[in-house]
Amino acid sequence: MENKVVESVKRKVQNGARGPALSALKKVPTQMKQLEKRAGAELKKAEGSLKKAARSAGALAKKYPGATAGALVGAGVLVGVAATRALHHEPTVGEVVMSAIKRNASKVSKRLATTAAAGMSAGRARARRALR
């Protein structure tokens, strides 16, 4: 981002812009250094607070191992439930309709097969009787 700002100001200066653009170009490096210092200070502050929280959590875990184990198990259960809900697939309307069509088609084909088989066996029986 800093390069884009510097390049745009340089282009303005090269294209003939004077005065404010030139002074803005001179201020950019010092402003960038100030921003970097502020960001570094904020990062160190955040790291310090995270380390402090981790130390206090570790001390509490050592002091109350049963509660810590219970909290970890509870957190694991919550994560498992959330993961199950996230990964569970609810069927769409099209999938429900297709499964019903397939189910009914298989029932119909079974009925036709049994009816055809019954008709064949009945036809054979009639043929046998006729041949006797």
Salt bridges, closest charged atoms under 4 A:
GLU90 OE2 - HIS88 NE2 3.19
GLU95 OE1 - HIS89 NE2 3.12
